[in-house]
Amino acid sequence: MKYPIKGSCQCGKIEYQLFSAPLMVVACHCKECQKLSTSAFSITAVVDSDSVEFKGKMVEWNRVADSGNINGARFCPTCGNRIYHFDPKEPKKIKLKPSNLSDTSIIKPTAHVWVSEKQDWYSIPEGVAIYDKQP
């Protein structure tokens, strides 16, 4: 994989560059991620916050997770495309939504979380870590 990889929202008003490989890529099957993705799960690439550079003005939305932690989201105010999630208690890491990268070949989940809420019709591939909830 050659870095940086460019990314953008659907309308192009938010652009970014990812300068290094994700620390991990996770598929989350919780009901909130199903709502977010309008699919069976959402993909997240956990990255160091200093390994990505954003251009454009994003808006923020927050919710309280089951753990009691804040789950913040930054997204494009025009097209609504989620760019990343974050926990204010962990400013050095962000949870990038990698489907909006120009090269999506890094999207290879090594773990599936919240499988206790997984859609019955989806089969998790062999060889990945599986967690009933958040590890």
C-alpha positions as semicolon CSV with decimal commas, in nm:
position;residue;x (nm);y (nm);z (nm)
1;M;0,000;0,000;0,000
2;K;0,130;0,341;-0,095
3;Y;0,054;0,636;0,135
4;P;-0,085;0,895;0,151
5;I;-0,431;0,786;0,046
6;K;-0,682;1,061;-0,032
7;G;-1,037;1,060;0,094
8;S;-1,341;1,282;0,066
9;C;-1,708;1,307;0,147
10;Q;-1,968;1,248;-0,125
11;C;-1,994;1,614;-0,228
12;G;-1,617;1,679;-0,204
13;K;-1,632;1,969;0,044
14;I;-1,440;1,763;0,301
15;E;-1,111;1,619;0,184
16;Y;-0,838;1,440;0,372
17;Q;-0,518;1,243;0,342
18;L;-0,425;0,933;0,541
19;F;-0,047;0,916;0,579
20;S;-0,002;0,572;0,736
21;A;-0,170;0,237;0,779
22;P;-0,455;0,200;1,030
23;L;-0,378;0,051;1,370
24;M;-0,675;-0,181;1,314
25;V;-0,985;-0,218;1,100
26;V;-1,304;-0,328;1,274
27;A;-1,655;-0,420;1,160
28;C;-1,912;-0,314;1,421
29;H;-2,251;-0,489;1,421
30;C;-2,424;-0,280;1,692
31;K;-2,769;-0,140;1,616
32;E;-2,631;0,218;1,611
33;C;-2,376;0,124;1,343
34;Q;-2,647;-0,052;1,146
35;K;-2,844;0,274;1,150
36;L;-2,533;0,471;1,050
37;S;-2,439;0,246;0,760
38;T;-2,794;0,147;0,659
39;S;-2,646;-0,200;0,631
40;A;-2,549;-0,497;0,850
41;F;-2,243;-0,328;1,002
42;S;-2,016;-0,027;0,985
43;I;-1,644;-0,034;0,907
44;T;-1,399;0,166;1,117
45;A;-1,026;0,217;1,068
46;V;-0,863;0,319;1,395
47;V;-0,579;0,561;1,318
48;D;-0,345;0,791;1,506
49;S;-0,492;1,141;1,488
50;D;-0,159;1,281;1,366
51;S;-0,158;1,038;1,068
52;V;-0,447;1,213;0,894
53;E;-0,496;1,569;0,770
54;F;-0,842;1,716;0,701
55;K;-0,952;2,010;0,484
56;G;-1,298;2,160;0,504
57;K;-1,540;2,251;0,779
58;M;-1,710;1,959;0,952
59;V;-1,994;1,959;1,200
60;E;-2,013;1,745;1,511
61;W;-2,270;1,523;1,675
62;N;-2,229;1,327;2,000
63;R;-2,408;1,043;2,175
64;V;-2,345;0,848;2,493
65;A;-2,234;0,491;2,421
66;D;-2,340;0,188;2,628
67;S;-2,005;0,217;2,810
68;G;-2,094;0,568;2,925
69;N;-1,821;0,717;2,703
70;I;-1,896;0,992;2,454
71;N;-1,904;0,876;2,092
72;G;-1,844;1,186;1,885
73;A;-1,889;1,205;1,509
74;R;-1,763;1,458;1,256
75;F;-1,930;1,481;0,919
76;C;-1,990;1,704;0,618
77;P;-2,263;1,962;0,680
78;T;-2,363;1,956;0,311
79;C;-2,391;1,588;0,216
80;G;-2,399;1,441;0,569
81;N;-2,124;1,188;0,495
82;R;-1,956;1,067;0,818
83;I;-1,581;1,119;0,810
84;Y;-1,475;0,992;1,152
85;H;-1,578;0,915;1,508
86;F;-1,384;0,998;1,823
87;D;-1,378;0,966;2,200
88;P;-1,287;1,301;2,361
89;K;-1,099;1,106;2,631
90;E;-0,867;0,959;2,363
91;P;-0,759;1,254;2,143
92;K;-0,462;1,068;1,993
93;K;-0,684;0,816;1,812
94;I;-0,975;0,860;1,575
95;K;-1,211;0,609;1,414
96;L;-1,197;0,691;1,045
97;K;-1,483;0,578;0,820
98;P;-1,262;0,433;0,543
99;S;-1,526;0,370;0,277
100;N;-1,470;0,727;0,157
101;L;-1,101;0,668;0,077
102;S;-0,994;0,671;-0,288
103;D;-0,822;0,333;-0,233
104;T;-1,036;0,107;-0,015
105;S;-0,803;-0,194;-0,027
106;I;-0,712;-0,130;0,340
107;I;-1,067;-0,227;0,439
108;K;-0,994;-0,576;0,569
109;P;-1,150;-0,612;0,915
110;T;-0,944;-0,812;1,161
111;A;-1,217;-0,801;1,425
112;H;-1,596;-0,801;1,439
113;V;-1,750;-0,637;1,747
114;W;-2,101;-0,631;1,889
115;V;-2,183;-0,959;1,716
116;S;-2,453;-1,004;1,981
117;E;-2,654;-0,761;1,763
118;K;-2,541;-0,902;1,426
119;Q;-2,793;-0,963;1,150
120;D;-2,864;-1,338;1,131
121;W;-2,816;-1,352;0,755
122;Y;-2,454;-1,228;0,767
123;S;-2,174;-1,484;0,814
124;I;-1,848;-1,360;0,965
125;P;-1,542;-1,478;0,773
126;E;-1,310;-1,727;0,941
127;G;-0,983;-1,609;1,092
128;V;-1,098;-1,282;1,247
129;A;-1,146;-1,196;1,614
130;I;-1,509;-1,197;1,729
131;Y;-1,649;-1,008;2,031
132;D;-2,007;-1,018;2,160
133;K;-1,979;-0,653;2,266
134;Q;-1,701;-0,393;2,274
135;P;-1,366;-0,548;2,374
